[in-house]
């Protein structure tokens, strides 16, 4: 399976922002595209670890790290050539005007408190999650995919508040009651990313402002 080129771009941006090298390495498969698990899949990783050990984990001196990063860049370019649409948001994501979004939400759900930071960002990444009430207790792929869109089109710094665009998740088929029942904000679960990453969740009958929720939790702690 080919990796979506958006993931390579998001990883590159994440690496620059956090100043941490992030490497994507291939896990070899057999002729039926099943992952090989007999030890041969670790050969490339073993070479990388040996190289890092010999260089005291100085990534800038590692020839293998440079080779992997070069391969990642080539893979990204090849995928964009094959699918130019990868440089644009997918069908489930739109870049919309923030003031128009806020106005529509307040008209639909009534007034709610929102930060000046959110309003002052002229644009918002609007990501639609097609979950139903029956299947909304799930984390993959949505908790990870939102981070791809965050680092591709929103994030400018290490904090979630460091964004040139807001990040909003829209779950139009699920009520707030059902959502909170299925996805409580538990910090030790991956579903916590629904509350710690986006600026807002839009449900069928209301909104959850994650900044307000997290501030409240910090006061209680």
Secondary structure as the mmCIF struct_conf table of DSSP 4:
data_model
#
loop_
_struct_conf.conf_type_id
_struct_conf.id
_struct_conf.beg_label_comp_id
_struct_conf.beg_label_asym_id
_struct_conf.beg_label_seq_id
_struct_conf.end_label_comp_id
_struct_conf.end_label_asym_id
_struct_conf.end_label_seq_id
HELX_LH_PP_P HELX_LH_PP_P1 UNK A 2 UNK A 4
HELX_RH_AL_P HELX_RH_AL_P1 UNK A 5 UNK A 18
TURN_TY1_P TURN_TY1_P1 UNK A 19 UNK A 19
STRN STRN1 UNK A 29 UNK A 29
TURN_TY1_P TURN_TY1_P2 UNK A 31 UNK A 32
BEND BEND1 UNK A 33 UNK A 33
HELX_LH_PP_P HELX_LH_PP_P2 UNK A 34 UNK A 34
STRN STRN2 UNK A 35 UNK A 35
HELX_LH_PP_P HELX_LH_PP_P3 UNK A 36 UNK A 36
BEND BEND2 UNK A 38 UNK A 39
HELX_RH_3T_P HELX_RH_3T_P1 UNK A 40 UNK A 42
HELX_RH_AL_P HELX_RH_AL_P2 UNK A 43 UNK A 54
TURN_TY1_P TURN_TY1_P3 UNK A 55 UNK A 57
HELX_RH_3T_P HELX_RH_3T_P2 UNK A 59 UNK A 61
HELX_RH_AL_P HELX_RH_AL_P3 UNK A 63 UNK A 82
HELX_RH_3T_P HELX_RH_3T_P3 UNK A 84 UNK A 87
BEND BEND3 UNK A 88 UNK A 88
TURN_TY1_P TURN_TY1_P4 UNK A 91 UNK A 92
STRN STRN3 UNK A 93 UNK A 97
HELX_RH_AL_P HELX_RH_AL_P4 UNK A 98 UNK A 109
HELX_RH_AL_P HELX_RH_AL_P5 UNK A 116 UNK A 120
BEND BEND4 UNK A 121 UNK A 122
STRN STRN4 UNK A 123 UNK A 128
TURN_TY1_P TURN_TY1_P5 UNK A 133 UNK A 135
BEND BEND5 UNK A 137 UNK A 137
TURN_TY1_P TURN_TY1_P6 UNK A 140 UNK A 141
HELX_RH_AL_P HELX_RH_AL_P6 UNK A 142 UNK A 149
HELX_RH_PI_P HELX_RH_PI_P1 UNK A 150 UNK A 154
STRN STRN5 UNK A 155 UNK A 155
BEND BEND6 UNK A 157 UNK A 159
TURN_TY1_P TURN_TY1_P7 UNK A 160 UNK A 161
STRN STRN6 UNK A 163 UNK A 163
BEND BEND7 UNK A 164 UNK A 164
STRN STRN7 UNK A 165 UNK A 170
TURN_TY1_P TURN_TY1_P8 UNK A 172 UNK A 173
BEND BEND8 UNK A 174 UNK A 174
HELX_RH_AL_P HELX_RH_AL_P7 UNK A 176 UNK A 182
BEND BEND9 UNK A 183 UNK A 183
TURN_TY1_P TURN_TY1_P9 UNK A 187 UNK A 188
BEND BEND10 UNK A 189 UNK A 189
HELX_RH_3T_P HELX_RH_3T_P4 UNK A 190 UNK A 192
HELX_RH_AL_P HELX_RH_AL_P8 UNK A 193 UNK A 196
TURN_TY1_P TURN_TY1_P10 UNK A 197 UNK A 197
BEND BEND11 UNK A 199 UNK A 199
STRN STRN8 UNK A 200 UNK A 203
TURN_TY1_P TURN_TY1_P11 UNK A 204 UNK A 205
STRN STRN9 UNK A 206 UNK A 209
HELX_RH_AL_P HELX_RH_AL_P9 UNK A 210 UNK A 220
#
